[in-house]
């Protein structure tokens, strides 16, 4: 599932993001802490903050496990 629809993303969800400085090099995986995009849809992905503090756009929803405190 992609990360373009805000309704699909909730805090605690494990996602892959692309950070602005990493757009050309790859993705990072982490747990959503905050949803920063206020619109219902964004063509490049909903902007979120991971539990680690990193900010980026959701490229893929990795899992629906709401395991807080883990970021491997």
C-alpha positions as CSV (number, residue, x, y, z in Angstrom):
1,X,0.0,0.0,0.0
2,X,1.4,3.4,-0.8
3,X,1.4,6.4,1.5
4,X,-0.5,8.9,-0.5
5,X,-3.8,8.8,1.5
6,X,-3.8,10.3,5.0
7,X,-6.6,8.0,6.1
8,X,-4.3,4.9,5.6
9,X,-1.6,6.2,8.1
10,X,-1.9,6.1,11.8
11,X,0.6,6.7,14.7
12,X,2.4,3.4,15.5
13,X,2.2,2.1,11.9
14,X,5.5,0.8,10.4
15,X,6.3,2.6,7.1
16,X,9.1,3.3,4.7
17,X,9.8,6.9,4.1
18,X,12.1,9.0,1.9
19,X,13.7,12.0,3.5
20,X,14.3,15.1,1.4
21,X,18.1,14.7,1.5
22,X,17.8,11.0,0.6
23,X,15.2,11.3,-2.2
24,X,17.7,9.9,-4.8
25,X,19.4,7.3,-2.6
26,X,16.7,5.3,-0.8
27,X,14.2,4.7,2.0
28,X,14.2,4.4,5.7
29,X,11.8,2.3,7.7
30,X,10.3,3.3,11.1
31,X,7.3,3.8,13.2
32,X,4.9,6.8,12.7
33,X,4.8,9.1,15.6
34,X,3.0,12.2,14.1
35,X,1.3,12.9,10.8
36,X,2.4,16.3,9.5
37,X,0.4,16.6,6.2
38,X,-3.1,18.0,6.8
39,X,-4.6,17.3,3.4
40,X,-6.3,13.9,2.7
41,X,-4.0,13.1,-0.3
42,X,-0.5,14.0,-1.4
43,X,0.9,12.8,-4.7
44,X,4.5,12.3,-3.3
45,X,3.4,10.8,0.0
46,X,2.0,12.0,3.3
47,X,4.7,13.7,5.4
48,X,5.2,12.2,8.8
49,X,7.6,12.2,11.8
50,X,9.0,8.8,12.8
51,X,9.4,7.8,16.5
52,X,13.2,8.5,16.0
53,X,12.4,12.1,15.1
54,X,13.2,11.8,11.4
55,X,10.8,13.5,9.0
56,X,9.9,12.3,5.6
57,X,7.2,11.3,3.1
58,X,5.6,7.8,3.3
59,X,6.5,5.7,0.3
60,X,5.1,2.4,1.5
61,X,3.2,1.0,4.4
62,X,5.3,-1.9,5.6
63,X,3.1,-3.4,8.2
64,X,0.0,-2.8,10.4
65,X,1.7,-3.8,13.6
66,X,1.4,-1.0,16.1
67,X,4.6,-2.0,18.0
68,X,5.6,1.2,19.7
69,X,9.2,1.7,21.0
70,X,10.7,-0.5,18.3
71,X,12.5,0.9,15.3
72,X,14.7,-1.7,13.7
